[in-house]
Amino acid sequence: MSLRQDAAAESMATRRFAQTSIAMSIIFLFVMMAASSMVNETSISETNAEAPTSARQGSLDVDCSGYKFEDLFYYNFASFDILLGEDWATAQMSAVAYVNGSNSATVRENLDELFDGTPGGNNSWMSTDEREAVRAIGPECIADMDTRLGIREGLPHRGGVDWNDLEFVKDGIALDEVNLVPSNHPEERDCQDLLASSDCKEVPVTVTDDLQILMFTKEGENHNVRFDQLPNSGVSNFTLALNVTNMSSAGLVLTFPQLQGLRLVNSSIQDDNVESTAMPLPEAEYLPDGRLRVTQSVSYAQSDYPIIRNLFLDFTTQAPETNEVPEWTADAPVDGTVIPYTVGERNLVSGEVTELWAEDDSGWAIDCEFADQEWVGQWTAGLDEEGSLFLDGPADVAADAQVQAECSVVDPFGAVSVETRNWTFAQPFTSEASLSQSGDAVEFTITPTGVVSELSISAHAHQMNVMGEMRMATIASEASTLSLPLDGLAPGTVMVMGQAQSNGMLDYPFMLDFGLEKASAPPVIEIEVNLDGTNATWDASYLKFTLIGKVSDPDGESVEMGLSLCGYSTNDFVRSGILWEIDVNIVSCASQNPPVTVYDITLVATDESGTMTTLQVQVPDPYANNADPVDQDDDVTVEDSLPAVSMLATLCVTLLGAAVVQRGRND
């Protein structure tokens, strides 16, 4: 939408209100459904009658211009981040819109109604097929919409001028959503439409799970918004205008390219071309890298319709009438300080530390000039967006190189601190590491580069939130090796973390990756032995026996256990800490031929890394005998309630012997 505010603006009020806000533009991607369905929405009437949400079908020609988003959607809050490019002709816009509770159900219902006449459409269910079609077609739809942002160079502008409108670029737009079709929802079902994809899922439109809509710059592209390049690249005065009509609740962040002297000098809100106080004034700040950032809270109550609300931001590069010179503080590194770095790593000191180094009412940055002619043009140093001190230089620089720089504090308007600081950027040591021969420690060798006379080193083996025991050493000119224990660390990647300290040098925290892997130690299985030297305790029926023991893992990983006997496997262990117990039923061995006289049990323990330990245990049958095995018919079935074959044979022999003895007595 053009931001002209001439006499014709009032007659276009309903048209303006119908055009979506930035938030609405992004989320309106859901209007597009499938290749066979497309939306064409007309402007809302003067009476604000609700536009129809059904029977919106047409050709594949995507036309989303002028669509009023509130016909479909009620969002709770939207945040927008617009980063203007260095060329003053393109921008990156990212956004997240949040929809909560009952509003999310309204969105799903409205979207489903839009699909009336298409397979699976307007059936009171929201499907993953609908979601995927929207993702594919959405960028083309967004490209038709207005950003509602305009820019114009010159003196501050309001109203009837020709604005340089920002417009979306289809090829740079990427879209995504969160939870439009909640995964594994209790009411989820397979899609009922015959033309649905094989893995299609759908949920009732009435579900109230929160959802989000996201827009960002597509990977491989450097912008998704463009405008006519400003003739003077922002150096002259300009005004940025935003139509915020019907943006119910949003946060807007504008970040401009680094431009000395650029500042926000004025802002105003107009309701129907009349100055208003309906929204708070914007806040402006300078990032540590010198860029200007403006933050604006946007709101528009439903009761304010049909007021046309515009926000105007006026910028200039003219220096303010008064400007204080920035100054170093006592926390800043003094002359001659060594600032350590690691070759290949850019950031040296965090913003939480550097923010204490200087002060200025308008914000400040650090500007460094390199003393040696050989470094000029090859090295740069300063503060990034987060305030971290960075150093950029050649990747092939020698490990013992020392780079001297003279650094000043500068403010956004070109004022420079009276004092300068001369610092030396250098790598304090080189290092290498390997696993010890036993594999239980990292052998960390440090070789000083000579930039300082002495280093105090503390280091430990490190994994995520787990650290090994700390080791310390003081190093002068010779290499030294620290043995860093791996006790308590899990199998897998191990890094070396620590800190180097020295007089005249900033503390140097380091995290070094040498590609080391701690090997997985196998679990340890133990089995208890009874007083009589046996491993098992039989129950009264002699149908099963109990094994008891311990299992542990040297690496502290959890361990799964399994047991197999006569082709039967089980993991029905009773576990309590390292203790385990299991009842072993011998029924699976009843059909063995010849009969089992010794039960060969295999115990297996497997840790989280997949390392296994196997233990073979033999349990003799207490009724085993030397008699020849008894032939059995192939169709005999041994029930669980019956004792083992070897036990039956023993009982039969015993009973037979008793009968013979008794008969002899009778004779």
C-alpha positions in Angstrom: 0.0 0.0 0.0 1.2 3.5 -0.8 1.6 5.7 2.2 0.2 8.8 0.5 -1.8 10.9 2.9 -3.5 13.3 0.5 -7.2 14.3 0.3 -8.1 11.0 -1.3 -6.8 9.1 1.7 -10.1 9.3 3.6 -12.0 7.8 0.8 -9.5 4.9 0.8 -10.0 4.2 4.5 -11.7 0.9 4.1 -9.1 -0.2 1.5 -6.3 0.7 3.9 -7.9 -1.2 6.7 -8.4 -4.2 4.5 -4.7 -4.5 3.7 -2.9 -6.7 6.1 -0.3 -5.5 8.6 3.2 -7.0 8.6 2.0 -9.6 11.0 -1.0 -10.3 9.0 1.0 -10.5 5.8 3.2 -13.2 7.3 0.5 -15.3 8.8 -1.8 -15.0 5.8 0.1 -17.6 4.1 -2.5 -20.0 5.4 -5.0 -18.5 3.0 -3.4 -20.6 0.2 -4.4 -24.2 0.3 -3.8 -26.6 -2.5 -3.1 -26.4 -6.2 -6.8 -26.6 -6.9 -7.8 -23.8 -4.5 -6.8 -20.1 -4.4 -8.2 -17.1 -2.5 -9.3 -13.8 -3.9 -10.5 -11.4 -1.2 -12.1 -8.0 -1.8 -11.9 -4.9 0.4 -14.0 -4.7 3.5 -17.0 -2.4 3.3 -17.6 0.9 5.1 -19.8 -0.9 7.6 -17.0 -3.4 8.3 -19.2 -6.3 7.3 -17.4 -9.6 7.6 -16.0 -10.9 4.3 -17.1 -14.4 3.3 -14.8 -17.2 4.1 -16.3 -19.9 1.9 -16.5 -20.7 -1.8 -13.2 -18.8 -2.4 -12.0 -20.7 -5.4 -10.2 -19.6 -8.5 -7.2 -20.2 -10.7 -3.6 -20.9 -9.8 -3.0 -17.1 -10.2 -2.1 -16.1 -6.7 -3.5 -12.7 -5.7 -3.4 -11.9 -2.0 -3.3 -8.1 -2.4 -5.6 -6.1 -0.2 -6.9 -9.0 1.9 -8.1 -8.2 5.4 -6.5 -10.7 7.7 -8.9 -10.4 10.6 -11.6 -12.1 8.5 -9.6 -15.3 9.2 -7.3 -14.8 12.2 -7.0 -13.5 15.7 -3.4 -13.3 16.9 -2.2 -12.5 20.4 1.2 -10.9 19.7 3.6 -10.6 16.7 7.2 -9.5 16.7 9.0 -8.2 13.6 12.7 -7.6 13.0 13.7 -5.6 9.9 17.4 -5.4 9.0 18.1 -2.8 6.3 20.9 -3.8 4.0 24.2 -1.9 3.5 23.0 -1.1 0.0 20.0 0.9 1.3 17.9 -0.9 -1.3 17.1 -4.3 0.3 16.2 -5.6 3.7 15.7 -8.8 5.7 12.4 -9.2 7.5 11.9 -11.9 10.1 8.7 -12.3 12.1 7.0 -14.6 14.6 3.3 -14.4 15.3 1.8 -16.1 18.3 -1.7 -17.5 18.6 -2.9 -18.8 21.9 -5.8 -20.7 23.3 -9.2 -20.1 21.9 -7.7 -17.8 19.2 -5.9 -20.8 17.8 -9.2 -22.7 17.4 -10.7 -19.7 15.6 -7.7 -19.7 13.2 -8.0 -23.4 12.4 -11.8 -23.1 11.8 -11.4 -20.0 9.6 -8.7 -21.7 7.5 -10.7 -24.9 7.2 -13.7 -22.9 5.8 -11.4 -21.3 3.2 -10.9 -24.8 1.7 -14.5 -25.3 1.0 -14.9 -27.3 -2.3 -11.4 -28.8 -2.1 -10.6 -32.4 -1.0 -10.7 -32.4 2.8 -11.7 -28.8 3.0 -14.4 -27.3 5.2 -14.9 -30.6 7.1 -14.1 -29.2 10.6 -10.6 -30.9 10.5 -7.2 -29.4 9.9 -4.8 -31.7 8.1 -1.1 -32.0 7.5 -1.8 -32.0 3.7 -3.4 -28.5 4.1 -0.4 -27.4 6.1 2.1 -28.6 3.5 0.2 -26.9 0.6 0.2 -23.7 2.5 4.0 -23.8 3.1 4.6 -24.3 -0.6 2.3 -21.6 -1.9 2.6 -19.1 0.9 5.7 -17.1 -0.4 3.9 -16.3 -3.7 0.9 -15.0 -1.6 3.1 -12.9 0.7 4.8 -11.4 -2.4 1.5 -9.9 -3.4 0.9 -8.2 -0.1 2.1 -4.8 1.2 4.7 -4.4 3.9 2.9 -1.2 4.9 6.4 0.4 5.2 7.6 3.4 3.2 10.7 5.6 3.2 11.4 9.0 1.7 14.5 11.2 1.7 14.4 14.8 2.5 12.9 16.9 5.3 10.4 15.2 7.6 7.3 14.1 5.7 3.7 13.6 6.7 0.7 12.9 4.5 0.4 13.6 0.8 3.7 12.6 -0.7 4.8 9.8 -2.9 6.4 7.2 -0.6 9.1 4.8 -1.6 7.3 1.6 -0.6 9.1 -1.5 0.7 7.8 -4.6 -1.1 8.3 -8.3 -0.5 10.5 -10.5 -2.7 9.0 -13.9 -3.3 12.3 -15.7 -4.0 13.7 -14.6 -0.6 10.7 -15.6 1.6 10.8 -18.7 3.7 7.8 -19.6 5.9 7.2 -22.1 8.6 4.6 -22.8 11.4 4.6 -24.4 14.8 1.8 -26.6 15.9 -0.9 -25.8 13.4 -1.5 -29.6 13.4 -0.4 -30.7 16.8 1.6 -33.9 16.7 0.3 -36.9 18.7 -2.8 -35.0 19.8 -5.3 -37.2 21.7 -7.9 -36.4 19.0 -5.6 -37.0 16.0 -6.7 -39.4 13.3 -5.7 -40.5 9.8 -7.1 -38.2 7.2 -10.5 -39.4 5.9 -10.4 -37.9 2.5 -9.8 -40.4 -0.3 -7.2 -38.2 -2.0 -5.2 -37.6 1.2 -1.5 -38.6 1.3 -0.6 -41.9 2.9 0.8 -40.3 6.1 -1.8 -37.5 6.3 -3.0 -36.7 9.9 -5.7 -34.3 11.0 -7.1 -32.8 14.2 -10.5 -31.1 14.9 -10.4 -27.4 14.2 -11.7 -26.9 17.8 -8.4 -27.9 19.4 -6.9 -25.0 21.4 -3.2 -25.8 21.3 -1.0 -22.7 20.9 0.5 -22.2 17.4 3.1 -19.9 15.8 3.7 -18.5 12.3 7.2 -17.6 11.2 8.7 -15.8 8.3 12.4 -15.3 7.6 14.9 -15.0 4.8 15.3 -18.2 2.7 18.6 -19.9 3.1 21.0 -18.9 0.3 19.3 -15.5 -0.2 20.4 -12.2 1.4 17.0 -10.3 1.4 13.3 -10.8 1.2 12.3 -7.1 1.0 13.4 -4.4 -1.4 12.7 -0.7 -2.1 14.1 1.9 -4.5 17.6 2.6 -3.4 18.0 5.8 -1.5 19.9 8.3 -3.7 22.2 9.3 -0.9 22.4 5.9 1.0 20.8 7.3 4.1 23.3 10.2 4.6 20.7 12.8 4.0 17.5 13.3 6.1 14.8 10.7 5.6 11.5 9.6 7.1 10.3 6.1 7.6 6.5 5.5 7.8 4.5 2.5 8.9 0.8 2.0 8.6 -0.2 0.2 11.8 -3.9 0.2 11.3 -5.4 -2.9 12.8 -2.1 -4.3 14.1 -3.6 -5.3 17.5 -0.4 -6.0 19.4 3.1 -6.2 18.0 6.7 -5.3 18.6 8.8 -3.7 15.8 12.6 -3.6 15.6 14.4 -1.7 12.9 18.2 -2.0 12.5 20.0 0.4 10.1 23.4 0.0 8.5 26.4 1.4 10.2 26.4 5.1 9.3 28.2 7.7 11.3 25.9 10.4 12.7 22.7 8.6 11.9 20.1 9.3 14.6 16.4 9.4 15.3 15.4 13.1 15.8 11.7 12.9 15.9 8.6 10.7 15.7 4.9 11.1 15.7 1.7 9.1 15.5 -1.2 10.3 13.5 -4.8 9.1 13.6 -6.6 10.1 10.4 -3.9 12.7 9.8 -4.2 14.2 13.3 -1.4 13.9 15.9 -2.1 11.3 18.5 -0.7 9.8 21.7 -2.3 6.4 21.2 1.1 4.5 21.3 4.3 5.0 23.2 7.2 6.7 21.6 10.0 4.6 20.0 13.3 3.9 21.7 16.6 4.3 19.9 20.0 2.8 20.8 23.4 2.3 19.2 24.7 -1.2 19.1 28.3 -1.8 20.0 29.2 -2.2 16.3 27.9 1.4 15.6 24.5 0.5 14.1 21.3 2.3 15.1 18.4 0.2 16.3 14.9 1.5 16.9 12.3 -0.4 18.8 8.6 0.4 18.7 5.6 -1.1 20.5 2.5 -1.1 18.3 -1.1 -1.5 19.3 -4.5 -0.9 17.7 -7.7 -1.6 19.7 -10.7 -3.0 17.9 -12.8 -0.1 19.1 -10.5 2.3 17.2 -11.8 1.2 13.8 -12.0 2.8 11.2 -9.3 5.2 12.3 -6.2 5.1 10.0 -3.1 5.1 12.2 0.3 5.9 10.9 3.7 6.0 12.6 6.4 8.4 11.3 10.1 8.2 12.2 12.4 11.0 11.2 16.2 10.5 10.8 19.2 12.6 10.1 23.0 12.4 10.0 23.5 16.0 11.1 25.5 16.2 14.3 23.6 17.2 17.5 24.2 20.7 18.8 26.1 19.3 21.8 28.0 16.0 22.0 30.1 14.7 24.8 33.5 13.0 24.0 33.6 9.3 24.9 36.0 8.2 27.6 37.8 5.1 28.7 37.0 3.8 32.2 39.3 2.3 34.8 38.0 -1.2 33.7 39.5 -0.9 30.3 42.8 -2.7 29.5 45.8 -0.4 30.1 48.6 0.4 27.6 50.7 -2.6 26.8 48.1 -5.2 27.7 48.2 -8.5 25.9 44.8 -9.6 24.6 45.0 -13.3 23.9 43.3 -15.0 21.0 43.2 -18.4 19.3 44.0 -18.6 15.6 40.8 -19.2 13.7 38.5 -17.9 16.4 37.0 -14.4 15.9 35.6 -13.3 19.3 38.1 -12.6 22.1 36.3 -10.9 24.9 32.6 -11.1 25.7 30.3 -8.1 25.6 29.6 -8.5 29.4 33.2 -7.5 29.9 33.7 -4.9 27.2 30.6 -2.9 28.2 32.5 -1.7 31.2 35.5 -0.3 29.2 34.1 3.1 28.2 31.2 5.4 28.6 29.3 7.9 26.4 25.7 9.2 26.5 25.1 8.3 22.9 26.7 4.9 22.9 30.2 4.0 21.8 32.4 1.6 19.8 36.1 0.8 19.5 38.2 1.7 16.5 41.7 0.1 16.2 44.6 1.0 13.9 47.4 -1.5 13.4 51.0 -0.3 13.9 52.9 -2.6 11.6 52.5 -1.7 7.9 52.4 -5.5 7.1 49.2 -5.8 9.2 47.4 -2.8 7.7 44.5 -4.0 5.5 44.9 -7.6 6.8 43.6 -7.1 10.3 40.5 -5.5 11.8 39.4 -5.3 15.4 36.3 -3.8 17.1 33.0 -4.7 18.7 30.3 -6.8 17.1 26.5 -6.5 17.6 26.6 -8.1 21.0 29.6 -6.0 22.2 32.2 -8.8 21.9 35.7 -7.7 21.0 36.6 -9.4 17.8 39.8 -9.7 15.7 39.8 -10.7 12.0 43.0 -11.6 10.3 44.8 -14.0 7.9 44.1 -17.7 8.6 47.7 -18.6 8.0 49.2 -16.3 10.6 52.1 -17.8 12.6 51.2 -19.1 16.0 53.8 -16.8 17.7 52.7 -13.6 15.8 52.2 -10.5 17.9 49.9 -7.9 16.4 50.1 -4.3 17.9 47.1 -2.0 17.6 46.3 1.5 18.8 42.6 1.7 19.8 40.3 4.6 20.5 36.7 5.0 21.7 34.4 6.6 19.2 30.7 7.6 19.4 28.1 7.5 16.7 28.7 11.2 15.8 32.5 10.9 15.2 33.7 12.1 18.6 36.9 10.3 19.6 38.4 9.7 23.0 41.4 11.9 23.9 43.3 8.8 25.2 44.2 5.8 23.1 45.2 2.3 24.3 48.0 0.3 22.7 47.3 -3.4 22.9 49.1 -6.5 21.6 46.9 -9.3 20.1 48.8 -12.6 20.5 48.3 -16.3 21.1 49.9 -17.1 24.4 50.6 -20.8 23.8 50.2 -23.6 21.3 49.0 -27.0 22.4 48.4 -30.6 21.4 46.6 -33.5 23.2 46.2 -37.3 23.0 44.6 -40.0 25.1 46.9 -41.8 27.5 47.9 -45.4 26.8 45.4 -46.7 29.3 42.7 -44.4 27.9 41.8 -43.0 31.3 43.3 -39.5 30.8 44.0 -36.7 28.2 47.7 -35.8 27.9 47.5 -32.0 27.3 50.8 -30.5 26.2 51.2 -26.7 26.3 54.1 -24.8 24.6 54.4 -21.1 25.4 54.9 -18.6 22.5 56.9 -16.2 24.6 54.4 -13.3 24.5 54.5 -13.3 28.3 57.2 -14.5 30.7 55.0 -16.9 32.6 51.6 -18.6 32.3 49.4 -20.1 35.0 47.3 -22.8 33.4 44.3 -24.6 34.8 42.6 -27.2 32.6 40.2 -30.2 32.7 38.7 -32.7 30.4 35.2 -31.5 29.4 31.9 -32.8 28.0 28.8 -30.6 27.8 27.9 -30.0 31.5 30.4 -32.6 32.8 34.0 -31.8 33.8 36.9 -34.0 34.8 39.2 -33.2 37.7 41.1 -29.9 37.3 44.9 -29.9 36.9 47.1 -26.8 37.2 50.6 -25.9 36.2 52.9 -22.8 35.9 54.8 -22.6 32.6 57.7 -20.4 31.7 59.6 -21.1 28.5 59.5 -24.9 28.2 56.6 -27.1 27.2 54.7 -28.9 29.9 52.1 -31.7 29.9 49.1 -32.0 32.1 47.4 -35.4 32.6 43.6 -34.6 32.7 41.6 -37.5 34.2 38.6 -38.8 32.4 36.9 -40.2 35.5 33.1 -39.4 35.5 33.0 -38.6 31.8 30.8 -40.6 29.4 32.2 -42.4 26.3 32.3 -40.0 23.4 33.8 -36.7 22.4 36.1 -35.1 25.0 37.4 -31.5 24.8 39.9 -29.6 26.9 38.6 -26.6 28.8 40.5 -24.2 31.0 42.1 -20.8 31.5 45.5 -19.1 31.2 46.5 -16.2 33.3 49.5 -13.9 33.4 50.5 -10.4 34.6 49.8 -7.9 31.8 47.5 -10.2 29.9 43.7 -10.5 29.9 42.5 -13.8 31.3 42.3 -16.3 28.5 39.5 -18.8 28.7 39.8 -21.6 26.2 37.9 -24.6 24.9 40.0 -26.8 22.6 38.8 -29.6 20.4 41.5 -32.2 19.5 39.1 -34.7 18.1 39.5 -37.0 21.1 37.0 -39.8 22.0 36.8 -41.5 25.3 36.3 -45.3 24.7 33.4 -47.1 26.3 34.5 -49.4 29.1 32.5 -52.7 29.2 30.0 -53.3 32.1 31.0 -55.5 35.0 28.8 -58.4 35.9 29.2 -60.3 39.2 27.2 -63.3 40.5 26.8 -64.3 44.1 28.1 -67.7 45.3 26.2 -69.7 47.9 27.9 -71.1 51.0 28.0 -74.5 49.3 29.8 -73.1 46.3 26.8 -73.1 44.0 25.4 -70.1 42.0 21.7 -70.9 42.2 19.1 -71.3 44.8 16.3 -73.8 43.8 12.7 -73.4 44.9 10.8 -76.3 46.5 9.3 -77.5 43.2 12.7 -77.6 41.5 11.1 -76.0 38.4 13.1 -72.8 38.8 16.1 -71.4 40.5 17.2 -67.8 41.5 20.4 -66.0 40.6 21.6 -62.9 42.4 24.4 -60.6 41.6 25.7 -57.1 40.8 26.2 -55.1 37.6 27.9 -51.7 37.1 29.5 -49.6 34.4 32.8 -47.9 34.9 31.6 -45.0 32.8 28.5 -44.4 34.9 26.2 -45.3 32.1 22.9 -47.2 32.6 23.1 -50.9 31.9 20.4 -53.2 30.4 20.6 -56.9 31.2 19.4 -60.1 29.4 19.5 -63.8 30.1 19.2 -66.8 27.8 18.8 -70.5 28.5 18.0 -73.4 26.2 17.1 -70.9 23.4 14.8 -68.8 25.6 15.6 -65.2 26.4 14.3 -62.8 29.0 15.2 -59.5 30.6 12.8 -59.9 33.6 15.4 -58.8 36.2 14.6 -57.2 39.5 17.0 -54.3 39.8 17.9 -52.1 42.8 21.0 -49.9 42.1 23.8 -52.2 41.2 22.0 -55.3 42.6 20.0 -57.6 40.4 18.0 -60.8 40.9 16.2 -63.1 38.5 14.1 -66.3 38.7 15.0 -68.7 36.0 12.4 -71.2 34.9 13.8 -74.5 33.4 10.7 -75.5 31.5 12.3 -74.3 28.2 14.9 -77.1 28.7 12.3 -79.9 29.2 12.3 -81.0 25.6 16.1 -81.2 25.3 17.4 -84.6 24.2 19.5 -85.9 25.8 18.1 -84.4 29.0 19.9 -81.4 30.5 22.1 -82.2 33.4 23.8 -78.8 33.6 21.9 -75.6 32.8 24.2 -73.3 30.7 23.0 -69.7 31.3 24.3 -66.7 29.4 24.1 -63.3 31.1 24.6 -60.2 28.9 25.0 -56.6 30.1 24.8 -53.7 27.6 25.6 -50.1 28.4 24.3 -46.9 26.7 27.2 -46.9 24.3 26.3 -50.4 23.1 29.3 -52.1 24.8 28.5 -55.6 26.0 29.8 -58.0 28.6 28.9 -61.6 28.5 29.1 -64.0 31.5 28.5 -67.8 31.2 27.0 -69.4 34.3 26.5 -73.2 34.8 23.9 -74.5 37.2 24.0 -78.4 37.7 20.6 -80.2 37.8 20.4 -81.4 41.4 18.7 -84.6 40.2 21.1 -85.4 37.4 22.1 -89.1 37.1 24.2 -91.2 34.8 21.3 -93.3 33.5 20.7 -93.4 29.8 18.2 -90.9 28.6 14.6 -92.1 28.3 13.2 -92.0 24.8 10.1 -89.8 24.5 7.5 -89.6 21.8 7.8 -86.5 19.6 4.2 -85.5 20.4 4.7 -85.3 24.2 4.1 -81.8 25.5 5.6 -80.7 28.8 3.4 -78.3 30.7 4.8 -75.5 32.8 3.4 -77.0 35.9 5.4 -80.2 35.4 9.0 -80.7 36.8 11.9 -81.0 34.4 12.5 -84.3 32.6 15.6 -85.1 34.5 13.7 -84.7 37.8 10.9 -87.0 36.6 13.4 -89.6 35.6 15.1 -89.5 39.0 11.7 -89.8 40.8 10.8 -92.8 38.7 14.0 -94.6 39.5 13.6 -93.8 43.2 10.0 -95.1 43.3 10.9 -98.2 41.4 13.7 -99.0 43.8 11.4 -98.6 46.8 8.9 -100.9 45.2 11.5 -103.6 44.7 12.7 -103.4 48.3 9.2 -103.5 49.7 8.4 -106.6 47.6 11.5 -108.4 48.9 10.4 -107.8 52.5 7.0 -109.2 51.7 8.5 -112.3 50.4 
